[in-house]
Amino acid sequence: MIGTQREVINWVLEQDKEKKFEIKEHKQRRSLDSNAYCWVLLGKLQDYLKIPKEDIYRDLIKNIGSYEVVPVKNEAVERFRQAWSKNGLGWITETMKSKLERFYKCSYILWF
């Protein structure tokens, strides 16, 4: 359900008391027009910089996007990276040596 604070509260109060709910803020997704315009601008940068627009996009994701460091067992790193990157071009991972490696067999995965 999407609604104002009052609408959501009234709706929840009408539901079965045994049910559980998850509430999160509704955020407007980027429109297809703005996405297409982004790629037009990336194409212009590609022409000017002589760098593939996909590389420019990935670099922007890494420099502007948010990321989290996650310890992953060494034997699972490649499988995690493959699964993560299947989500799309901007789903990037990088690995770095873990400071915990002598205690745990793991690497950090940075995702953007």
All heavy atoms as an XYZ file, in Angstrom:
958
protein
N       0.833     -1.175      0.000
C       0.000      0.000      0.000
C       0.878      1.239      0.000
O       1.866      1.298      0.715
C      -0.883     -0.007      1.233
C      -1.618      1.282      1.323
S      -2.360      1.824      2.766
C      -3.338      3.084      2.023
N       0.514      2.210     -0.783
C       1.208      3.491     -0.808
C       0.192      4.549     -0.427
O      -0.909      4.594     -0.983
C       1.798      3.783     -2.202
C       2.834      2.721     -2.555
C       2.393      5.178     -2.253
C       3.353      2.829     -3.965
N       0.535      5.399      0.528
C      -0.382      6.444      0.950
C       0.286      7.395      1.914
O       1.460      7.246      2.247
N      -0.492      8.345      2.371
C       0.015      9.299      3.347
C       0.139      8.596      4.697
O      -0.335      7.469      4.876
C      -0.931     10.501      3.499
O      -2.178     10.023      4.017
C      -1.159     11.215      2.179
N       0.754      9.279      5.639
C       0.936      8.725      6.982
C      -0.411      8.284      7.563
O      -0.555      7.173      8.075
C       1.588      9.796      7.848
C       2.093      9.328      9.169
C       2.765     10.471      9.915
O       2.209     11.566     10.001
N       3.956     10.226     10.428
N      -1.392      9.148      7.483
C      -2.721      8.856      8.046
C      -3.389      7.683      7.318
O      -3.967      6.798      7.950
C      -3.608     10.105      7.960
C      -4.930      9.973      8.696
C      -5.687     11.284      8.724
N      -4.916     12.368      9.312
C      -4.825     12.619     10.624
N      -5.451     11.854     11.473
N      -4.113     13.629     11.066
N      -3.279      7.652      5.973
C      -3.885      6.566      5.202
C      -3.259      5.214      5.559
O      -3.967      4.221      5.718
C      -3.721      6.825      3.703
C      -4.550      7.991      3.181
C      -4.173      8.395      1.769
O      -3.036      8.126      1.328
O      -5.035      8.999      1.098
N      -1.949      5.193      5.695
C      -1.252      3.948      6.027
C      -1.643      3.483      7.417
O      -1.931      2.295      7.629
C       0.284      4.117      5.898
C       1.016      2.910      6.444
C       0.670      4.368      4.442
N      -1.665      4.390      8.379
C      -2.033      4.023      9.753
C      -3.452      3.476      9.795
O      -3.706      2.430     10.402
C      -1.859      5.226     10.710
C      -0.372      5.533     10.884
C      -2.531      4.956     12.057
C      -0.087      6.823     11.607
N      -4.391      4.154      9.131
C      -5.782      3.684      9.109
C      -5.882      2.311      8.461
O      -6.607      1.434      8.940
C      -6.685      4.685      8.395
C      -6.906      5.936      9.219
O      -6.803      5.913     10.443
N      -7.198      7.036      8.552
N      -5.134      2.090      7.372
C      -5.162      0.809      6.681
C      -4.614     -0.297      7.583
O      -5.208     -1.367      7.684
C      -4.347      0.904      5.388
C      -4.346     -0.377      4.606
C      -5.306     -0.826      3.751
C      -3.332     -1.389      4.638
N      -4.961     -2.050      3.243
C      -3.743     -2.418      3.769
C      -2.129     -1.514      5.310
C      -2.983     -3.558      3.561
C      -1.368     -2.656      5.093
C      -1.792     -3.657      4.229
N      -3.498     -0.031      8.265
C      -2.896     -1.033      9.149
C      -3.856     -1.378     10.284
O      -3.995     -2.546     10.658
C      -1.533     -0.544      9.695
C      -1.036     -1.439     10.820
C      -0.502     -0.476      8.583
N      -4.522     -0.384     10.836
C      -5.457     -0.630     11.946
C      -6.631     -1.505     11.522
O      -7.241     -2.173     12.363
C      -5.949      0.692     12.528
C      -4.900      1.509     13.286
C      -5.454      2.868     13.671
C      -4.398      0.748     14.510
N      -6.951     -1.526     10.242
C      -8.059     -2.344      9.733
C      -7.642     -3.791      9.465
O      -8.488     -4.635      9.236
C      -8.604     -1.735      8.431
C      -9.255     -0.384      8.627
C      -9.587      0.278      7.293
O      -9.300     -0.301      6.227
O     -10.127      1.396      7.329
N      -6.356     -4.085      9.491
C      -5.856     -5.420      9.162
C      -5.927     -6.360     10.364
O      -6.073     -5.934     11.503
C      -4.404     -5.325      8.653
C      -4.231     -4.418      7.458
C      -5.157     -4.752      6.306
O      -5.204     -5.886      5.847
N      -5.906     -3.763      5.847
N      -5.805     -7.654     10.069
C      -5.775     -8.687     11.096
C      -4.623     -8.399     12.054
O      -3.499     -8.145     11.634
C      -5.588    -10.049     10.418
C      -5.552    -11.205     11.400
O      -5.695    -10.984     12.613
O      -5.365    -12.347     10.934
N      -4.872     -8.439     13.345
C      -3.872     -8.087     14.350
C      -2.694     -9.068     14.385
O      -1.646     -8.767     14.919
C      -4.520     -7.986     15.722
C      -5.550     -6.872     15.789
C      -5.832     -6.457     17.190
C      -6.897     -5.408     17.293
N      -6.755     -4.260     16.467
N      -2.841    -10.246     13.807
C      -1.770    -11.244     13.791
C      -0.797    -11.026     12.625
O       0.292    -11.576     12.615
C      -2.356    -12.654     13.710
C      -3.247    -13.016     14.889
C      -2.514    -12.926     16.224
O      -1.393    -13.439     16.318
O      -3.067    -12.315     17.157
N      -1.190    -10.238     11.648
C      -0.331     -9.995     10.491
C       0.843     -9.110     10.867
O       0.749     -8.283     11.770
C      -1.109     -9.300      9.368
C      -2.041    -10.189      8.608
C      -2.639     -9.411      7.450
C      -3.513    -10.267      6.580
N      -4.061     -9.496      5.463
N       1.959     -9.282     10.155
C       3.127     -8.431     10.332
C       3.341     -7.647      9.050
O       3.074     -8.142      7.955
C       4.365     -9.269     10.648
C       4.272     -9.946     11.991
C       5.554    -10.637     12.327
C       5.401    -11.263     13.705
N       6.671    -11.581     14.288
N       3.862     -6.428      9.197
C       4.036     -5.549      8.045
C       5.428     -4.935      8.046
O       6.027     -4.733      9.093
C       3.000     -4.410      8.069
C       1.581     -4.901      8.025
C       0.877     -5.121      9.197
C       0.968     -5.158      6.819
C      -0.424     -5.583      9.163
C      -0.327     -5.618      6.771
C      -1.031     -5.830      7.946
N       5.883     -4.633      6.872
C       7.136     -3.892      6.711
C       6.775     -2.542      6.098
O       6.069     -2.484      5.094
C       8.078     -4.646      5.764
C       9.353     -3.900      5.474
C      10.238     -4.632      4.475
O       9.987     -5.802      4.177
O      11.182     -3.997      3.993
N       7.248     -1.481      6.713
C       6.942     -0.144      6.218
C       8.231      0.506      5.756
O       9.240      0.474      6.447
C       6.280      0.720      7.315
C       4.946      0.094      7.722
C       6.084      2.145      6.816
C       4.263      0.805      8.861
N       8.209      1.065      4.552
C       9.361      1.798      4.049
C       8.864      2.997      3.258
O       7.733      3.013      2.773
C      10.263      0.906      3.200
C       9.589      0.316      1.988
C      10.535     -0.609      1.263
C       9.835     -1.233      0.063
N      10.696     -2.129     -0.668
N       9.713      3.984      3.167
C       9.367      5.204      2.455
C       9.270      4.914      0.958
O      10.114      4.229      0.385
C      10.445      6.260      2.704
C      10.144      7.591      2.049
C      11.238      8.616      2.313
O      12.192      8.310      3.045
O      11.116      9.716      1.770
N       8.223      5.421      0.331
C       8.052      5.271     -1.112
C       8.897      6.323     -1.815
O       8.791      7.513     -1.523
C       6.581      5.442     -1.503
C       6.347      5.424     -2.976
N       6.460      4.267     -3.719
C       6.045      6.403     -3.845
C       6.218      4.550     -4.979
N       5.960      5.832     -5.076
N       9.755      5.881     -2.720
C      10.614      6.807     -3.462
C      10.292      6.692     -4.938
O      10.156      5.589     -5.463
C      12.083      6.490     -3.215
C      12.486      6.711     -1.774
C      13.940      6.433     -1.574
C      14.289      6.653     -0.100
N      15.664      6.355      0.186
N      10.177      7.829     -5.572
C       9.899      7.853     -7.000
C      11.111      7.333     -7.760
O      12.228      7.747     -7.505
C       9.586      9.291     -7.436
C       8.850      9.394     -8.726
C       7.420      8.876     -8.654
O       6.909      8.553     -7.595
N       6.780      8.780     -9.792
N      10.901      6.398     -8.638
C      11.994      5.859     -9.436
C      12.352      6.832    -10.553
O      11.542      7.633    -10.980
C      11.599      4.520    -10.031
C      11.336      3.486     -8.928
C      11.259      2.135     -9.467
N      12.560      1.792    -10.038
C      12.885      0.590    -10.437
N      12.038     -0.373    -10.333
N      14.069      0.347    -10.953
N      13.582      6.702    -11.011
C      14.031      7.548    -12.115
C      13.231      7.184    -13.358
O      13.037      6.012    -13.661
C      15.526      7.306    -12.336
C      16.151      8.283    -13.276
C      17.634      8.181    -13.258
N      18.057      6.878    -13.777
C      19.288      6.442    -13.733
N      20.222      7.154    -13.174
N      19.604      5.271    -14.234
N      12.786      8.181    -14.090
C      11.970      7.921    -15.278
C      12.837      7.397    -16.412
O      14.060      7.571    -16.437
C      11.257      9.204    -15.720
O      12.189     10.081    -16.315
N      12.183      6.755    -17.371
C      12.909      6.271    -18.543
C      13.495      7.435    -19.329
O      14.558      7.306    -19.936
C      11.983      5.432    -19.427
C      11.530      4.102    -18.823
C      10.570      3.390    -19.760
C      12.717      3.210    -18.512
N      12.817      8.591    -19.315
C      13.335      9.770    -20.016
C      14.654     10.232    -19.395
O      15.608     10.532    -20.113
C      12.326     10.925    -19.969
C      11.129     10.674    -20.867
O      11.211      9.803    -21.752
O      10.111     11.364    -20.679
N      14.707     10.298    -18.075
C      15.940     10.760    -17.439
C      17.057      9.735    -17.629
O      18.224     10.092    -17.784
C      15.726     11.078    -15.957
O      15.314      9.954    -15.245
N      16.706      8.462    -17.650
C      17.700      7.426    -17.892
C      18.247      7.547    -19.318
O      19.464      7.477    -19.539
C      17.089      6.042    -17.666
C      18.138      4.971    -17.596
O      19.123      5.109    -16.888
N      17.937      3.905    -18.349
N      17.365      7.738    -20.271
C      17.797      7.893    -21.669
C      18.666      9.139    -21.825
O      19.680      9.113    -22.538
C      16.575      7.979    -22.589
N      18.296     10.235    -21.162
C      19.084     11.471    -21.239
C      20.473     11.264    -20.638
O      21.462     11.768    -21.167
C      18.342     12.606    -20.537
C      19.030     13.942    -20.636
C      19.357     14.477    -21.868
C      19.354     14.665    -19.502
C      19.994     15.707    -21.983
C      19.985     15.892    -19.585
C      20.298     16.397    -20.824
O      20.936     17.607    -20.923
N      20.553     10.505    -19.553
C      21.842     10.186    -18.941
C      22.750      9.515    -19.968
O      23.924      9.874    -20.102
C      21.628      9.283    -17.732
S      23.151      8.608    -17.027
N      22.208      8.562    -20.715
C      23.025      7.848    -21.704
C      23.382      8.723    -22.897
O      24.456      8.559    -23.495
C      22.350      6.539    -22.114
C      22.492      5.536    -21.015
C      21.561      5.176    -20.090
C      23.681      4.824    -20.680
N      22.090      4.273    -19.210
C      23.391      4.029    -19.552
C      24.966      4.763    -21.214
C      24.332      3.197    -18.956
C      25.899      3.926    -20.620
C      25.586      3.155    -19.512
N      22.520      9.678    -23.233
C      22.867     10.648    -24.286
C      24.070     11.471    -23.838
O      25.041     11.662    -24.591
C      21.668     11.570    -24.613
C      22.098     12.758    -25.464
C      20.574     10.779    -25.313
N      24.028     11.955    -22.597
C      25.148     12.746    -22.072
C      26.421     11.903    -21.980
O      27.518     12.393    -22.294
C      24.795     13.323    -20.706
C      23.675     14.366    -20.699
C      23.353     14.779    -19.269
C      24.049     15.572    -21.537
N      26.287     10.646    -21.567
C      27.449      9.762    -21.514
C      28.030      9.542    -22.914
O      29.248      9.473    -23.081
C      27.087      8.423    -20.874
C      26.828      8.454    -19.372
C      26.230      7.132    -18.903
C      28.101      8.766    -18.606
N      27.151      9.476    -23.912
C      27.619      9.347    -25.301
C      28.416     10.565    -25.738
O      29.434     10.449    -26.430
N      27.967     11.757    -25.323
C      28.704     12.986    -25.666
C      30.063     13.019    -24.967
O      31.065     13.418    -25.554
C      27.879     14.212    -25.295
C      26.661     14.367    -26.186
C      25.849     15.587    -25.839
C      24.621     15.616    -26.702
N      24.297     16.897    -27.230
N      30.088     12.583    -23.703
C      31.368     12.492    -22.993
C      32.294     11.477    -23.668
O      33.498     11.697    -23.776
C      31.146     12.098    -21.533
C      30.643     13.198    -20.610
C      30.230     12.609    -19.265
C      31.703     14.252    -20.417
N      31.715     10.379    -24.126
C      32.500      9.360    -24.821
C      33.160      9.953    -26.068
O      34.345      9.733    -26.303
C      31.579      8.199    -25.235
C      32.214      7.188    -26.160
C      31.231      6.126    -26.578
O      31.218      5.059    -25.987
N      30.407      6.398    -27.580
N      32.402     10.728    -26.839
C      32.951     11.341    -28.052
C      34.067     12.319    -27.725
O      35.072     12.386    -28.435
C      31.840     12.069    -28.831
C      30.774     11.113    -29.347
O      31.049      9.890    -29.424
O      29.664     11.586    -29.653
N      33.906     13.072    -26.646
C      34.887     14.083    -26.274
C      36.129     13.468    -25.632
O      37.255     13.847    -25.956
C      34.238     15.099    -25.320
C      35.160     16.217    -24.903
C      35.423     17.273    -25.768
C      35.766     16.206    -23.658
C      36.281     18.303    -25.406
C      36.617     17.232    -23.277
C      36.867     18.273    -24.149
O      37.730     19.284    -23.780
N      35.920     12.524    -24.712
C      37.029     11.949    -23.951
C      37.671     10.736    -24.624
O      38.729     10.289    -24.204
C      36.545     11.548    -22.547
C      36.013     12.666    -21.665
C      35.395     12.093    -20.396
C      37.126     13.646    -21.320
N      36.978     10.179    -25.621
C      37.457      8.967    -26.299
C      37.578      7.786    -25.328
O      38.508      7.000    -25.373
C      38.809      9.203    -27.004
C      38.846     10.387    -27.926
C      37.904     10.216    -29.089
C      38.084     11.369    -30.077
N      36.866     11.974    -30.476
N      36.616      7.715    -24.413
C      36.520      6.632    -23.435
C      35.123      6.025    -23.611
O      34.146      6.768    -23.726
C      36.669      7.167    -21.984
C      38.012      7.850    -21.794
C      36.470      6.053    -20.970
C      38.141      8.582    -20.468
N      35.002      4.686    -23.626
C      33.666      4.079    -23.764
C      32.703      4.576    -22.684
O      33.069      4.703    -21.521
C      33.934      2.576    -23.613
C      35.372      2.404    -23.961
C      36.060      3.670    -23.527
N      31.466      4.861    -23.109
C      30.485      5.416    -22.165
C      30.203      4.471    -21.008
O      29.916      4.912    -19.905
C      29.194      5.812    -22.878
C      28.476      4.698    -23.581
C      27.303      5.241    -24.367
C      26.715      4.153    -25.262
N      25.720      4.705    -26.157
N      30.333      3.165    -21.223
C      30.133      2.201    -20.137
C      31.203      2.364    -19.061
O      30.919      2.257    -17.867
C      30.149      0.764    -20.680
C      28.970      0.421    -21.576
C      29.123      0.903    -23.021
O      30.205      1.434    -23.391
O      28.146      0.760    -23.778
N      32.441      2.641    -19.493
C      33.532      2.871    -18.527
C      33.306      4.161    -17.743
O      33.563      4.219    -16.539
C      34.889      2.929    -19.238
C      35.311      1.580    -19.799
O      34.649      0.562    -19.491
O      36.306      1.549    -20.550
N      32.812      5.191    -18.426
C      32.511      6.466    -17.750
C      31.417      6.233    -16.710
O      31.500      6.697    -15.572
C      32.084      7.544    -18.760
C      33.225      7.841    -19.745
C      31.629      8.820    -18.044
C      32.816      8.694    -20.928
N      30.379      5.494    -17.101
C      29.264      5.195    -16.208
C      29.752      4.449    -14.958
O      29.422      4.818    -13.830
C      28.217      4.375    -16.965
C      27.051      3.928    -16.125
C      26.074      4.836    -15.717
C      26.908      2.604    -15.750
C      24.996      4.439    -14.955
C      25.834      2.184    -14.986
C      24.879      3.107    -14.594
O      23.817      2.699    -13.833
N      30.545      3.394    -15.170
C      31.062      2.620    -14.031
C      31.920      3.488    -13.114
O      31.861      3.374    -11.896
C      31.865      1.421    -14.533
C      31.017      0.305    -15.066
C      31.872     -0.932    -15.340
N      31.110     -1.944    -16.019
C      31.233     -2.229    -17.319
N      32.106     -1.604    -18.063
N      30.487     -3.164    -17.853
N      32.732      4.360    -13.709
C      33.572      5.245    -12.907
C      32.715      6.200    -12.080
O      33.014      6.462    -10.908
C      34.533      6.022    -13.810
C      35.586      6.759    -13.017
O      36.286      6.107    -12.217
O      35.693      7.990    -13.180
N      31.650      6.714    -12.669
C      30.743      7.597    -11.928
C      30.077      6.844    -10.776
O      29.947      7.378     -9.673
C      29.684      8.182    -12.865
C      30.185      9.244    -13.829
C      29.119      9.558    -14.879
C      30.588     10.502    -13.091
N      29.662      5.619    -11.027
C      29.048      4.812     -9.969
C      30.031      4.644     -8.812
O      29.680      4.802     -7.644
C      28.634      3.422    -10.503
C      27.536      3.524    -11.562
C      28.207      2.485     -9.365
C      26.193      3.960    -11.063
N      31.291      4.339     -9.147
C      32.295      4.128     -8.104
C      32.587      5.404     -7.319
O      32.783      5.360     -6.106
C      33.585      3.594     -8.726
C      33.465      2.143     -9.133
C      34.531      1.654    -10.076
C      35.907      1.682     -9.581
N      36.862      0.993    -10.469
N      32.603      6.556     -7.990
C      32.972      7.809     -7.331
C      31.807      8.525     -6.660
O      32.019      9.270     -5.707
C      33.648      8.748     -8.329
C      35.014      8.240     -8.738
O      35.789      7.798     -7.901
N      35.294      8.267    -10.021
N      30.610      8.314     -7.137
C      29.452      9.044     -6.605
C      28.534      8.136     -5.798
O      27.922      8.554     -4.833
C      28.658      9.716     -7.745
C      29.532     10.732     -8.470
C      27.404     10.379     -7.218
C      28.923     11.290     -9.727
N      28.448      6.869     -6.187
C      27.534      5.942     -5.532
C      27.982      5.578     -4.134
O      29.048      5.964     -3.667
N      27.153      4.825     -3.456
C      27.505      4.372     -2.113
C      27.970      2.915     -2.196
O      27.661      2.208     -3.146
C      26.312      4.499     -1.184
O      25.239      3.728     -1.661
N      28.712      2.496     -1.211
C      29.185      1.125     -1.201
C      29.272      0.618      0.226
O      29.200      1.367      1.176
C      30.545      1.001     -1.900
C      31.683      1.651     -1.157
C      32.430      0.927     -0.239
C      32.007      2.988     -1.362
C      33.485      1.519      0.444
C      33.052      3.581     -0.682
C      33.787      2.840      0.221
O      34.818      3.429      0.907
N      29.409     -0.669      0.325
C      29.541     -1.315      1.622
C      30.641     -2.359      1.513
O      30.795     -3.002      0.482
C      28.219     -1.986      1.992
C      28.170     -2.493      3.397
C      26.757     -2.911      3.801
O      25.789     -2.386      3.249
O      26.665     -3.775      4.678
N      31.409     -2.517      2.554
C      32.469     -3.519      2.585
C      31.904     -4.767      3.249
O      31.356     -4.693      4.348
C      33.698     -3.004      3.366
C      34.771     -4.072      3.435
C      34.233     -1.728      2.731
N      32.025     -5.895      2.565
C      31.448     -7.136      3.061
C      32.510     -8.226      3.050
O      33.133     -8.464      2.017
C      30.276     -7.582      2.153
C      29.667     -8.868      2.651
C      29.240     -6.499      2.043
N      32.742     -8.898      4.177
C      33.686    -10.026      4.150
C      33.029    -11.238      3.494
O      31.887    -11.566      3.792
C      33.990    -10.284      5.620
C      32.838     -9.719      6.353
C      32.257     -8.623      5.517
N      33.763    -11.855      2.583
C      33.271    -13.026      1.868
C      34.378    -14.071      1.868
O      35.543    -13.726      1.643
C      32.878    -12.666      0.413
C      32.451    -13.895     -0.360
C      31.786    -11.612      0.388
N      34.034    -15.317      2.107
C      35.036    -16.373      2.080
C      35.690    -16.418      0.705
O      35.029    -16.231     -0.313
C      34.407    -17.722      2.393
C      33.992    -17.864      3.837
C      33.434    -19.244      4.090
C      33.067    -19.397      5.547
N      32.485    -20.708      5.818
N      36.982    -16.669      0.688
C      37.734    -16.680     -0.573
C      37.091    -17.566     -1.626
O      37.016    -17.185     -2.795
C      39.179    -17.120     -0.330
C      39.988    -16.051      0.361
O      39.703    -14.866      0.252
N      41.007    -16.464      1.093
N      36.627    -18.741     -1.214
C      36.061    -19.667     -2.200
C      34.720    -19.194     -2.759
O      34.251    -19.713     -3.765
C      35.935    -21.083     -1.621
C      35.136    -21.198     -0.351
C      35.974    -21.050      0.920
O      37.133    -20.592      0.860
O      35.447    -21.380      1.987
N      34.094    -18.198     -2.136
C      32.793    -17.699     -2.607
C      32.898    -16.368     -3.331
O      31.902    -15.880     -3.862
C      31.835    -17.561     -1.424
N      34.076    -15.754     -3.370
C      34.221    -14.407     -3.946
C      33.782    -14.369     -5.403
O      32.967    -13.534     -5.797
C      35.673    -13.897     -3.809
C      35.901    -12.660     -4.656
C      35.987    -13.609     -2.355
N      34.299    -15.268     -6.221
C      33.981    -15.210     -7.654
C      32.506    -15.465     -7.911
O      31.884    -14.805     -8.740
C      34.853    -16.202     -8.439
C      34.907    -15.908     -9.917
C      35.271    -14.459    -10.260
O      36.179    -13.892     -9.632
O      34.622    -13.890    -11.163
N      31.917    -16.399     -7.179
C      30.483    -16.682     -7.339
C      29.648    -15.459     -6.947
O      28.683    -15.112     -7.620
C      30.117    -17.909     -6.494
C      28.745    -18.456     -6.788
C      28.475    -19.798     -6.111
N      28.531    -19.692     -4.655
C      29.426    -20.309     -3.890
N      30.335    -21.080     -4.423
N      29.402    -20.178     -2.573
N      30.035    -14.784     -5.849
C      29.324    -13.583     -5.427
C      29.435    -12.486     -6.483
O      28.450    -11.842     -6.830
C      29.871    -13.068     -4.093
C      29.203    -11.803     -3.628
C      28.028    -11.854     -2.920
C      29.754    -10.568     -3.929
C      27.402    -10.689     -2.490
C      29.138     -9.401     -3.510
C      27.953     -9.466     -2.795
N      30.643    -12.279     -7.004
C      30.863    -11.230     -8.008
C      30.025    -11.488     -9.258
O      29.427    -10.566     -9.816
C      32.335    -11.133     -8.369
C      33.188    -10.628     -7.222
C      34.615    -10.456     -7.631
N      34.694     -9.183     -8.368
C      35.803     -8.685     -8.869
N      36.935     -9.330     -8.758
N      35.796     -7.538     -9.494
N      29.977    -12.726     -9.706
C      29.187    -13.057    -10.890
C      27.702    -12.821    -10.643
O      27.009    -12.233    -11.477
C      29.438    -14.504    -11.315
C      30.800    -14.727    -11.919
C      31.085    -16.193    -12.203
O      30.276    -17.071    -11.901
N      32.253    -16.463    -12.756
N      27.212    -13.264     -9.498
C      25.787    -13.089     -9.178
C      25.443    -11.607     -9.056
O      24.403    -11.158     -9.536
C      25.448    -13.828     -7.883
N      26.308    -10.839     -8.418
C      26.059     -9.408     -8.214
C      26.031     -8.665     -9.554
O      25.157     -7.846     -9.796
C      27.120     -8.829     -7.285
C      26.854     -7.418     -6.886
C      27.444     -6.300     -7.384
C      25.906     -6.959     -5.921
N      26.939     -5.182     -6.785
C      25.993     -5.555     -5.881
C      25.009     -7.609     -5.080
C      25.207     -4.786     -5.039
C      24.224     -6.827     -4.235
C      24.332     -5.446     -4.227
N      26.986     -8.956    -10.421
C      27.089     -8.218    -11.689
C      25.951     -8.543    -12.651
O      25.694     -7.775    -13.579
C      28.438     -8.486    -12.359
O      28.534     -9.835    -12.745
N      25.230     -9.639    -12.426
C      24.088     -9.974    -13.289
C      22.945     -8.983    -13.131
O      22.044     -8.938    -13.955
C      23.589    -11.387    -12.992
C      24.481    -12.458    -13.568
C      23.913    -13.839    -13.300
C      24.871    -14.887    -13.832
N      24.398    -16.243    -13.570
N      22.976     -8.164    -12.068
C      21.911     -7.183    -11.842
C      21.963     -6.019    -12.826
O      20.978     -5.319    -12.997
C      21.972     -6.653    -10.408
C      21.556     -7.687     -9.400
O      20.506     -8.289     -9.523
N      22.388     -7.924     -8.414
N      23.110     -5.778    -13.440
C      23.205     -4.698    -14.415
C      24.597     -4.105    -14.488
O      25.492     -4.445    -13.711
N      24.756     -3.196    -15.428
C      26.053     -2.578    -15.720
C      26.631     -1.827    -14.524
O      27.836     -1.822    -14.311
C      25.890     -1.623    -16.913
C      27.128     -0.983    -17.475
C      28.064     -2.038    -18.044
C      26.762      0.019    -18.545
N      25.789     -1.216    -13.724
C      26.253     -0.425    -12.588
C      26.471     -1.219    -11.313
O      26.804     -0.660    -10.280
N      26.288     -2.513    -11.357
C      26.452     -3.366    -10.180
C      27.878     -3.889    -10.181
O      28.180     -4.933    -10.746
C      25.423     -4.489    -10.187
C      24.029     -3.969    -10.037
C      23.320     -3.241    -10.949
C      23.185     -4.106     -8.906
N      22.085     -2.928    -10.453
C      21.975     -3.453     -9.199
C      23.330     -4.729     -7.680
C      20.917     -3.397     -8.300
C      22.272     -4.682     -6.791
C      21.089     -4.023     -7.104
N      28.757     -3.140     -9.538
C      30.191     -3.352     -9.620
C      30.707     -3.902     -8.296
O      30.267     -3.493     -7.226
C      30.899     -2.012     -9.913
C      30.325     -1.383    -11.186
C      32.401     -2.204    -10.026
C      30.652      0.084    -11.324
N      31.660     -4.807     -8.377
C      32.348     -5.276     -7.174
C      33.844     -5.111     -7.375
O      34.342     -5.154     -8.491
C      32.061     -6.765     -6.882
O      32.503     -7.540     -7.982
C      30.601     -7.017     -6.618
N      34.541     -4.908     -6.295
C      35.996     -4.910     -6.283
C      36.428     -5.701     -5.067
O      35.765     -5.664     -4.038
C      36.549     -3.484     -6.199
C      36.355     -2.688     -7.459
C      37.020     -1.321     -7.386
O      37.620     -0.994     -6.342
O      36.932     -0.592     -8.368
N      37.516     -6.394     -5.188
C      38.003     -7.147     -4.039
C      39.277     -6.506     -3.515
O      40.004     -5.848     -4.247
C      38.302     -8.615     -4.403
O      39.267     -8.643     -5.445
C      37.061     -9.341     -4.831
N      39.495     -6.707     -2.243
C      40.739     -6.267     -1.628
C      41.075     -7.261     -0.525
O      40.197     -7.942     -0.007
C      40.621     -4.849     -1.095
C      39.619     -4.636     -0.007
S      39.493     -2.889      0.309
C      38.887     -2.898      1.956
N      42.329     -7.336     -0.210
C      42.776     -8.289      0.801
C      42.189     -7.903      2.162
O      42.184     -6.745      2.543
C      44.293     -8.291      0.852
C      44.857     -9.455      1.592
C      46.337     -9.566      1.340
C      46.839    -10.829      1.977
N      47.908    -11.417      1.261
N      41.721     -8.901      2.865
C      41.119     -8.669      4.166
C      42.184     -8.602      5.251
O      43.141     -9.361      5.245
C      40.141     -9.798      4.485
O      39.711     -9.695      5.813
N      41.999     -7.699      6.192
C      42.873     -7.644      7.359
C      42.608     -8.831      8.278
O      43.405     -9.145      9.142
C      42.649     -6.337      8.117
C      43.069     -5.119      7.333
C      42.754     -3.849      8.081
C      43.126     -2.647      7.237
N      42.749     -1.392      7.875
N      41.469     -9.482      8.086
C      41.091    -10.619      8.913
C      41.580    -11.944      8.346
O      41.315    -12.988      8.913
C      39.562    -10.685      9.037
C      38.863     -9.452      9.581
C      37.358     -9.619      9.493
C      39.291     -9.179     11.006
N      42.304    -11.893      7.240
C      42.614    -13.116      6.513
C      43.358    -14.152      7.353
O      43.148    -15.341      7.208
C      43.409    -12.798      5.254
C      43.519    -13.996      4.344
C      44.033    -13.614      2.977
O      44.665    -12.553      2.846
O      43.805    -14.397      2.060
N      44.229    -13.742      8.270
C      44.949    -14.752      9.045
C      44.037    -15.455     10.039
O      44.344    -16.528     10.517
C      46.170    -14.164      9.729
C      45.885    -13.075     10.707
C      47.189    -12.428     11.160
N      46.877    -11.233     11.890
C      47.335    -10.950     13.073
N      48.193    -11.757     13.640
N      46.982     -9.853     13.685
N      42.883    -14.833     10.339
C      41.929    -15.472     11.244
C      40.794    -16.147     10.478
O      40.324    -17.190     10.850
C      41.329    -14.432     12.199
C      42.367    -13.742     13.029
C      42.698    -12.427     12.807
C      43.039    -14.427     14.032
C      43.655    -11.784     13.567
C      44.002    -13.797     14.805
C      44.314    -12.471     14.566
N      40.357    -15.501      9.412
C      39.246    -16.019      8.620
C      39.690    -16.036      7.167
O      40.381    -15.148      6.717
C      38.013    -15.111      8.720
C      37.576    -14.816     10.120
C      37.930    -13.620     10.722
C      36.821    -15.715     10.841
C      37.535    -13.332     12.018
C      36.421    -15.434     12.130
C      36.777    -14.240     12.716
O      36.386    -13.961     13.984
N      39.259    -17.022      6.437
C      39.557    -17.035      5.006
C      38.476    -16.200      4.330
O      37.397    -16.693      4.028
C      39.557    -18.454      4.473
C      40.745    -19.257      4.948
C      40.924    -20.449      4.079
C      42.235    -20.254      3.376
N      42.429    -20.956      2.182
N      38.763    -14.932      4.154
C      37.768    -14.070      3.533
C      38.442    -12.910      2.808
O      39.598    -12.604      3.027
C      36.754    -13.535      4.541
S      37.473    -12.532      5.829
N      37.694    -12.309      1.915
C      38.112    -11.101      1.227
C      37.000    -10.088      1.420
O      35.862    -10.466      1.699
C      38.287    -11.350     -0.277
O      39.350    -12.235     -0.498
N      37.296     -8.827      1.250
C      36.241     -7.830      1.275
C      35.737     -7.606     -0.135
O      36.512     -7.588     -1.076
C      36.752     -6.498      1.834
C      36.853     -6.477      3.329
C      38.072     -6.368      3.964
C      35.714     -6.574      4.108
C      38.162     -6.353      5.348
C      35.793     -6.561      5.499
C      37.020     -6.441      6.091
O      37.102     -6.423      7.455
N      34.457     -7.432     -0.245
C      33.850     -7.080     -1.517
C      33.279     -5.680     -1.336
O      32.528     -5.427     -0.397
C      32.677     -8.024     -1.872
C      33.141     -9.464     -1.968
C      31.990     -7.577     -3.133
C      33.636     -9.891     -3.296
N      33.659     -4.781     -2.198
C      33.076     -3.437     -2.189
C      32.024     -3.442     -3.281
O      32.325     -3.756     -4.418
C      34.118     -2.381     -2.512
C      35.369     -2.353     -1.639
C      36.348     -1.336     -2.177
C      34.996     -2.022     -0.218
N      30.794     -3.115     -2.933
C      29.823     -3.003     -4.015
C      29.338     -1.579     -4.102
O      29.274     -0.875     -3.118
C      28.695     -4.000     -3.908
C      27.685     -3.819     -2.825
C      26.886     -2.748     -2.599
C      27.380     -4.757     -1.807
N      26.098     -2.970     -1.534
C      26.373     -4.179     -1.022
C      27.832     -6.023     -1.504
C      25.825     -4.848      0.058
C      27.285     -6.671     -0.430
C      26.290     -6.089      0.333
N      29.044     -1.179     -5.283
C      28.707      0.215     -5.541
C      27.288      0.313     -6.049
O      26.785     -0.569     -6.664
C      29.653      0.794     -6.586
C      31.087      0.719     -6.149
C      31.879     -0.363     -6.440
C      31.635      1.765     -5.441
C      33.192     -0.426     -6.050
C      32.964      1.719     -5.037
C      33.749      0.613     -5.348
